[in-house]
């Protein structure tokens, strides 16, 4: 119950959404090397998901992780400084920290995990090169207020700082009205990261991308990619093209699943108000409830998986070298279709004699 992705599908299910032409293209796909930037048709379909990007603004990767790694290695040098929000997806912190000086700015737990733009401003130095954010956030599920987001864009523009925006959970917000613009659509020095793994529920394709109007940086990243994966897998690119053409249908399916599952979580945590503090996340498929029980949250998670076979991510997983992180919260994932089974085992444990309140 901690998976960070949404229930996936089989190749046959995905191909059933394809046109005859796209089915034929998949079945007759040549298995040689592909273009390093990505198949032209794939770049075209990705570009359609942005308001102002075109295919020349996109570079594909083997998942989001390669995109993060490449961007940080290309953008940052040892004398630079980067600013990263905390808590975060581990690579957002550890990769830049291996290169240069990094400062953390906390998401405000008392303000629905929002970001204080003045705190970011206070961390800017003469050598600050990059600000890294992630909304909807992993692990909290928070979405930044649009005015604050645009304030951050304005701050980065004022200082000529790159904005790296991890947007992998975009399009599965609880309320579409909270959806943020994609950073690459609104800022010339932004890099928007996305992937087929999260909102689209297709991590097995290993197709991610970075979109930026700064084509000089994209070109440098493309050259760096030659020392990593070189190019994406041709069958995966074909399947990603099919998925993006069917994105409205896939996203509707995934949003419906998340809506049902978060309602189950509302009911479950409502049964145990003395043990958990629960707030619905704004977006994505993960949440960060607070544990109110007698032992530590780390110990609780360890005992839960040992006694009931229910896996949650304990707070120690989200420890940061930059700032203190909450030690009384755990990450729960609600993107999979078997959540009822997990909650039943979770409930049985809490009501059994094995669990000591």
Helices and strands as residue ranges (DSSP letters): H 11-15, H 20-27, H 40-47, G 55-57, E 58-61, H 64-75, E 81-86, H 90-97, E 101-108, G 109-111, E 114-115, H 117-123, E 128-134, H 146-159, E 162-166, G 176-178, H 183-186, E 190-195, G 203-205, E 208-211, H 215-225, H 234-245, H 247-270, E 276-277, E 286-287, E 290-291, H 297-308, G 315-318, E 332-333, H 339-351
